[in-house]
């Protein structure tokens, strides 16, 4: 369901009935969220709940009494510990600062005030991390409502504006160095809304609700996007129409030299700016795809226009033909091996938007209107592509998918499949979990749906706990080939009971399907397990709507079927590894698994 | 039934999630189920947004029932 279509008044009014409708959906992911507020947080929670439900979560909330965020986190965390949250959100404002510098504060004293306040928050974060396995979301501070010193407020060491700018920088440093601490940029959100529309003083004096409904909605939307990102549900692909979306005019009618792009007219400038926005997304790891009702050859000419910012090399998948757009979008999903629920579709034509939204479940279709100068701002409002961290993986992802296309071309030229695999010159690194990879490992458990035997999801905190558990054997696999590094793409997690290793998790990214990587992983698991005195591997397949491709995974690996549950169709498999011999023939494994 | 009362009834039904709620001028926080302080904030916010009015600080404390609230809303609308 697209909540963006609801007016803010309707969201408020229909909140309870929305919750009733949305919470009956199948397969909602439970998430427990504790909100520690410096002001009354009920409204932000009321607005967050339907957004999370619409995004496939089933949230349960805990709220501190207003103003007791420090006490609840540091002095008496028993309530929080009992609630066992997955996420703790600390929602504080500039009013909650204990000791701001006085107007006469000397330059040399300012740092002391910053350290004292930042230190209080560090205590909060530390206590939460020690007592809970939860992600922490901390917002930074909006600018104060009044600037007592005028413009000097941002300059003077006694200015509140200057103090909060510097405190925000401290918060940014803390979040940058701690993957479990996520910053919500309220400074930016409040600026985009405008402080005049941010604070609601009547409600603050009456009920200690500091923000307007509009501000609380913006906070709730941004929080929902962070939660999506924590669980690996951020969107990954921007699907673009061409005529009057990426350039002005209709290339098939007007010709490539007549389309509006470049710097010559205001309209051309606006399309150029939108292309620059798309390119910026591509550079940070969002895949771009084209879906246009056009002749392919003519459509591609648009990207050869000398003023076009986007070139064909930036487009991971190009569909220009006369087929209906929903069909082309499904084809794009198949080629990129990504679910349509990770897609955002941008088209200036409301009829195309309507048919795509109606026929493709889970795709996001922002109503971008007709003014190209507004497209980027409207897409931004949806916060579709929120990352929780910028890994190298994200930055090079677009390159990876293009390399896949090159591999597909190569595959066609070989006599046998083994010959093709050898020609890829694959090498793998397979080893026990390492701290630097835990974030990526947790991310993979949340976004891998197809090659995933049990579809168990883990947060970073849970994965950290497992990595420390001596009864757990966790292995990751990275795969490189002559076209590039595929990154960390496979995980096997086994839990030991006596001489048996239960394989609770086995997953692999679909970008390395049919590379024999599963054989290399099995070799490594068997070797590690035998070294630990284990004789039997037990495999489990738990069917979902999406993981049909691995129904015969254990059968293909030579496991013996033990049982199938009549209702759930879950199957159990067994492999005796006392005489195990290596299976992998085509991948060179670089590192010893005893890493 | 009074138009304003009917509109308020619809707002109350949504906010309190009671589709069959019947509101009267004499309704108040004591005789309407779930009309607690949190619901009260939501009701006031929804009414302010619906009629594009703003209650002044202290105005709401003096209201004893829905009838008083209706009179206040009507006075504010008439003054616009």
Interface residues (C-beta under 8 A of the other chain):
Chain A: X8 X9 X12 X13 X14 X15 X16 X17 X20 X42 X43 X46 X202 X203 X205 X206 X207 X209 X213
Chain B: X11 X14 X15 X16 X17 X38 X41 X42 X45 X46 X49 X50 X54 X55 X56 X57 X60
